[in-house]
Amino acid sequence: MAERTAPRVTRMLGLVTYLEREGEATFEELAAHFGVTVAQVRRDVELLWVSGVPGHAPQDLIDFDGWAFDEGTIRLTNSQGVGQVRLSPREGVALIGALSAVVAGGAAPEAAHTALAKLVEAVADKDAVRSVTTGSVDPAVAATLRDAVEAGVVVDVGYADANDRRTSRVIEPHRIVVIDGTPYVECFCRRAGDYRTLRVDRIISAQMGTAPVTAPASEVSGFSLIANFEAEVVADAHARWLLESLPGVHLDEGDGTVTARFGVADVSAIAGQLLVIGTALKSVGPEPLARELARQARAVLVAQV
């Protein structure tokens, strides 16, 4: 399987940053440092050599010493300011805030926990870090909800709504999601006898019960993450970068094309993403996704008139 775009771009940015710091390195040294083959390092450098800033005139491109390259040494002569992003303390704190919200909501993968720990360690302004990471979501509440979802049992919660009206209710939690930095639990509320989407930061207390969840997860309420159908999209190979970002995607490469198969939970959102590579699309299916994509494309054309 061909290497995905994100890991390769990350490595190439790292390669530029490494050479800026070290001055030069052999193919073998770079291969060992980045954990790839010498042939891959050569391909990366050759691609960097024709990359640069807008304009793409010779003076706009990243440049290396051609004589050194022929002798097996990579020496950077013009980076065009390209390299891995270095975050300022303020930028680091902002990113910590976003990751903290996801982690507190219980919806974060393990990689987010690791990244958050590394960022907190790297940012020098520890007071700023503490003010960001001390969020309004009770970690014990988030952990209880997460455990209950995994165990498939009810939770007794104390909840305060937007007007600070406090109620006690028994919920059957189905999913925990984070939308725009705010964590929610999608559930069936036994008190209301209906589905609800509750903000986790408004849950005052949570006690996991023993009674099993009986109501199925709603397919229409809240922010459903369950795929309604599988889509198949064929596009020109240069549009692979966007297809890679689609949820749960499986890619197959053809002769100048790439075929993406993935589950669709939100037809409108997926169609909006595909619209970005509209001219590269060869086919889109099934019909509900193709119809929504066509609708959004027509709306764009009308807006431009």
Beta strands, then each sheet from edge to edge (+ up, - down):
strand 1: 24-26
strand 2: 63-64
strand 3: 73-78
strand 4: 153-160
strand 5: 166-179
strand 6: 182-189
strand 7: 194-199
strand 8: 203-212
strand 9: 229-236
strand 10: 250-253
strand 11: 257-264
strand 12: 281-285
sheet 1: 1+ 3- 2+
sheet 2: 7+ 6- 5+ 4- 8+
sheet 3: 10+ 11- 9+ 12-
end
